[in-house]
Amino acid sequence: MSDLPTELMHFGSCLRRYGLPAGADRIRTLTSALALIDPLDPTQVRAASRSLICTEQKHIPIHDALFNQHFGLTGRRLAQTPHEVSVPTPELSDESSASDEWGQVDDQTMALQAAASRIELLRTTDLGNGEHAAEAVRLIDGLSFRTPRRSAYTTRRSSIGRIDANQILKTLIRQEELSSLPRSTRRERDRDVTIIVDVSASMKQWLPALIRFLARATPRLKARSFTVGTRLTRVDQHFSAPLAERELRAAQATIPDLAGGTRLGEGLLSLLNGGHREAIRGSVLVLISDGWEQGDCTELRTACARLGRLSYRFIWVNPRAGRAGFTPEVRGMRIAEEFAQVMLPATTVDGWQAVAQNIASSLGRDTTRANRDAASRHRETANFNEYGAKETMTNG
């Protein structure tokens, strides 16, 4: 056999003559599958062909007999009536399933399905107090990030974009006519990202997830990272590269106020009044906190208002918000609802992936705020209509 794909095409024609659904698309898929298995092992090739072509139990003996005949694996000939072919069927007992070929294939398939199902289960597990929270937190290491982009001041030549008037004048100075209209488009550069993580005592149950997210996001987004509890601490120098478990624990030990008190407003104001104000301007700002602030929240309101004005997008992430029945009752979350452009839950790994995708979103301050204003107007209209209906029923 010199050309296995060609032989598989002939084999497909043979299968179709005996009524098996061996269309061109399935034979093409079988040919592509040869790159994932050992094409010199007839057992693997037969198992792959069987899984792709046999859609009913009665197809299996016909397929195997034709496969053995076509590839010379047996000296037996196929009878005129395909259903009269005698092929051993797999046993269903526990002893024989370990050595039976079909049993091995089914075991491998079931193992892959079980592993995939468990990962999907862990991705929706509560990272705060779930039964398998410690195992689910490790999946945060697999989050994918994409750096947000912004338009630069410089331009580059392009076949699409706006007409470049300056280039037209320069060309006409050198020659009398234009062969085509020169166009240009803005260059792009990475947009700055700032991540602020609340590490106070109220966030203690979420700290493993927070630290892993910080360690994953900081090097990939080249972000400025801070922790805030009783004080503001810059930590991106400790998370500038992917970390192993021991390095992750060492980096976590550098946070001085871990699981301490809460001075969120004071910490944010110190960030704004320090040397990082201009770095925040035009950046994507991600604040991860449950909003449990001590005091009258005046400083927190002032800081959030300034952050909303300075940043390109102000994203507030609350790990508690993804739980059933959650309502933003604390004053800090009411302030977040007023000034943040985007509010996201991060109770599960899927929630953290949504945060990563939202960081890279091209929607800016105006778009997100307009969407929130539209939603607010919709709620007010619904409440007004409900109130008017009640008044009508009362007057009637």
KAJOMO-V739138 format. One record per pair of residues at least 12 apart in sequence whose ideal C-beta (glycine too) atoms are under 8 Angstrom apart, sorted by the first residue. I is the first residue (numbers start at 1). J is the second residue. D is the distance in whole Angstrom. If there is no record, write none. Layout:
<<I,J,D> <I,J,D>>
This chain:
<<1,71,7> <4,34,7> <4,39,6> <5,31,5> <5,34,8> <7,70,8> <7,71,7> <8,27,6> <8,30,6> <8,31,6> <8,49,8> <9,27,6> <10,70,7> <11,27,8> <11,49,8> <11,66,7> <11,67,7> <11,70,5> <11,71,8> <12,24,7> <12,26,8> <12,27,4> <14,66,6> <14,70,6> <15,53,6> <15,62,8> <15,63,7> <15,66,6> <18,62,6> <18,66,7> <18,82,5> <19,62,8> <19,82,7> <20,53,6> <20,54,7> <20,59,5> <20,62,6> <20,63,6> <21,53,7> <21,55,6> <22,53,5> <26,52,5> <26,53,6> <29,52,6> <30,48,6> <30,49,6> <30,52,5> <30,53,8> <33,48,5> <33,52,7> <34,48,8> <42,71,6> <42,73,6> <43,101,7> <46,64,7> <46,67,5> <47,101,7> <47,105,5> <49,63,7> <49,67,7> <50,63,6> <50,64,7> <50,67,8> <51,105,8> <58,83,7> <60,87,7> <61,85,5> <61,86,8> <61,87,4> <61,89,8> <62,82,5> <62,83,8> <62,85,7> <64,87,5> <65,78,5> <65,82,8> <65,85,5> <65,87,6> <66,78,6> <90,102,4> <90,103,6> <119,139,7> <122,135,6> <122,136,4> <122,139,6> <122,349,7> <123,136,7> <123,139,6> <123,348,6> <123,349,4> <123,350,5> <124,348,5> <124,349,8> <124,350,6> <125,348,6> <125,349,8> <126,322,8> <126,323,7> <126,347,6> <126,348,7> <127,206,7> <127,208,8> <127,209,4> <127,319,7> <127,347,6> <127,348,6> <127,349,7> <128,205,4> <128,206,6> <128,209,8> <128,319,7> <128,320,8> <128,347,7> <129,205,6> <133,208,8> <134,208,7> <136,348,8> <136,349,6> <137,208,5> <137,209,5> <137,212,6> <138,212,8> <139,349,5> <140,209,6> <140,212,4> <140,213,6> <140,216,6> <140,349,6> <140,352,6> <141,212,6> <141,216,6> <143,213,7> <143,216,6> <143,217,8> <143,349,8> <143,352,6> <143,353,6> <143,356,5> <144,353,7> <144,356,7> <145,216,7> <145,217,6> <145,220,4> <145,221,6> <145,356,5> <145,359,7> <145,360,7> <146,356,8> <146,357,8> <146,360,4> <147,190,5> <147,191,7> <147,193,7> <147,220,8> <147,221,6> <147,222,7> <147,360,7> <148,190,7> <148,191,4> <148,193,7> <148,284,5> <148,359,6> <148,360,5> <148,361,7> <148,362,7> <149,188,5> <149,189,7> <149,190,6> <149,191,6> <149,362,7> <150,188,7> <150,189,6> <150,190,8> <150,191,4> <150,282,7> <150,312,8> <151,186,4> <151,187,7> <151,188,6> <152,186,6> <152,187,4> <152,188,6> <152,189,5> <154,186,8> <154,187,5> <155,184,4> <155,185,6> <155,186,6> <155,187,6> <156,184,6> <156,185,6> <156,187,5> <157,182,7> <157,183,7> <157,184,6> <158,183,6> <158,184,6> <158,185,4> <159,183,7> <160,183,6> <160,185,7> <161,183,5> <161,184,6> <161,185,3> <162,183,6> <162,184,7> <162,185,7> <163,181,6> <163,182,7> <163,183,6> <164,182,5> <164,183,6> <164,184,4> <167,182,4> <167,184,7> <168,181,7> <168,182,6> <190,222,7> <191,282,7> <191,283,7> <191,284,6> <191,312,7> <192,223,8> <192,224,7> <192,279,6> <192,282,7> <192,283,4> <192,284,7> <193,217,8> <193,221,5> <193,222,7> <193,223,4> <193,224,7> <193,283,6> <193,284,5> <193,286,7> <193,359,6> <194,223,6> <194,224,5> <194,225,8> <194,226,8> <194,276,8> <194,279,7> <194,280,6> <194,283,5> <194,284,7> <194,285,5> <194,286,7> <194,311,8> <195,214,7> <195,217,6> <195,218,7> <195,221,8> <195,223,5> <195,224,7> <195,225,5> <195,226,7> <195,286,5> <195,288,7> <196,225,8> <196,226,5> <196,227,8> <196,228,6> <196,267,8> <196,268,7> <196,271,7> <196,285,7> <196,286,7> <196,287,5> <196,288,7> <196,289,8> <197,210,5> <197,214,6> <197,225,7> <197,226,7> <197,227,5> <197,228,7> <197,288,5> <197,289,8> <198,227,8> <198,228,6> <198,229,7> <198,262,7> <198,264,6> <198,287,8> <198,288,6> <198,289,4> <198,290,7> <199,227,5> <199,228,7> <199,229,5> <199,255,6> <199,257,7> <199,258,5> <199,259,7> <199,260,8> <200,228,8> <200,229,5> <200,230,8> <200,257,8> <200,259,7> <200,260,6> <200,261,6> <200,262,4> <200,264,7> <200,292,7> <201,259,5> <201,260,6> <201,261,7> <201,262,7> <202,262,6> <202,290,6> <202,292,4> <203,259,8> <203,289,7> <203,290,6> <203,319,7> <204,259,5> <206,319,4> <207,252,8> <207,258,7> <207,259,7> <209,319,7> <209,346,7> <209,352,7> <210,288,6> <210,319,8> <211,248,7> <211,251,8> <211,252,5> <212,248,7> <213,288,8> <213,346,8> <213,352,6> <213,355,8> <214,235,7> <214,239,6> <215,239,5> <215,242,7> <215,243,5> <215,248,6> <215,251,7> <216,242,8> <217,356,7> <217,359,8> <218,236,5> <218,239,4> <218,240,7> <219,239,7> <219,240,6> <219,241,5> <219,242,6> <221,359,7> <223,236,6> <224,236,6> <224,276,7> <224,279,6> <225,239,6> <226,267,8> <226,271,7> <227,255,5> <227,257,8> <227,258,8> <228,263,8> <228,264,6> <228,267,4> <228,268,7> <228,271,8> <228,289,8> <229,255,8> <229,257,4> <229,258,7> <229,259,8> <229,260,5> <229,261,6> <229,262,7> <229,263,7> <229,267,8> <230,257,4> <230,260,5> <230,261,5> <230,262,8> <230,263,5> <231,256,7> <231,257,6> <231,263,7> <231,267,7> <231,270,8> <232,267,4> <232,268,8> <232,270,5> <232,271,6> <232,274,8> <233,255,6> <233,256,6> <233,257,7> <235,251,7> <235,254,7> <235,255,7> <238,251,4> <238,254,5> <239,251,6> <261,294,7> <262,292,6> <262,293,6> <262,294,5> <263,293,8> <263,294,7> <264,289,6> <264,291,8> <264,293,5> <264,300,6> <264,332,7> <265,293,6> <265,295,7> <265,297,7> <265,298,7> <265,299,3> <265,300,3> <265,301,8> <265,302,7> <265,303,5> <266,299,6> <268,287,8> <268,299,8> <268,300,7> <268,303,4> <268,304,7> <268,307,7> <269,299,6> <269,302,7> <269,303,5> <271,303,8> <272,303,6> <272,306,5> <272,307,7> <272,310,8> <277,310,7> <280,307,7> <280,310,5> <280,311,6> <281,310,5> <281,311,7> <282,310,8> <282,311,7> <282,312,5> <283,311,6> <283,312,6> <284,311,7> <284,312,6> <284,313,5> <284,315,7> <284,359,6> <285,307,6> <285,310,8> <285,311,4> <285,312,8> <285,313,7> <285,314,5> <285,315,7> <286,315,5> <286,317,6> <286,355,7> <286,359,6> <287,307,8> <287,314,7> <287,315,7> <287,316,5> <287,317,7> <287,336,8> <287,340,8> <288,317,4> <288,318,8> <288,319,7> <288,346,7> <289,316,7> <289,317,8> <289,318,7> <289,332,7> <290,318,6> <290,319,7> <290,320,5> <290,330,7> <290,332,8> <290,333,8> <291,318,7> <291,328,7> <291,330,5> <291,331,7> <291,332,3> <291,333,4> <291,334,8> <291,335,7> <291,336,6> <292,330,6> <292,332,6> <293,330,8> <293,331,7> <293,332,4> <297,331,5> <297,332,6> <297,335,6> <300,331,8> <300,332,6> <300,335,6> <301,335,5> <301,339,8> <304,335,5> <304,336,7> <304,338,8> <304,339,4> <304,340,7> <305,339,6> <307,339,7> <308,339,4> <308,340,7> <308,341,7> <308,365,8> <311,365,8> <312,364,6> <312,365,6> <313,341,5> <313,342,7> <313,361,8> <313,363,7> <313,364,6> <313,365,6> <313,368,7> <314,339,7> <314,340,5> <314,341,5> <314,342,7> <314,365,8> <315,340,7> <315,341,7> <315,342,5> <315,343,8> <315,344,7> <315,355,7> <315,358,6> <315,359,7> <316,336,4> <316,340,4> <316,342,7> <316,343,5> <316,344,7> <317,343,8> <317,344,5> <317,345,8> <317,346,5> <317,355,6> <318,333,7> <318,336,8> <318,343,7> <318,344,8> <318,345,6> <318,346,7> <319,345,7> <319,346,5> <319,347,6> <319,351,8> <320,345,8> <320,347,7> <321,343,7> <321,344,7> <321,345,4> <321,346,8> <321,347,7> <322,345,3> <322,346,7> <322,347,3> <322,348,6> <322,351,5> <323,347,6> <326,345,8> <341,365,6> <341,368,4> <341,369,6> <341,372,7> <342,358,6> <342,368,6> <344,358,6>>
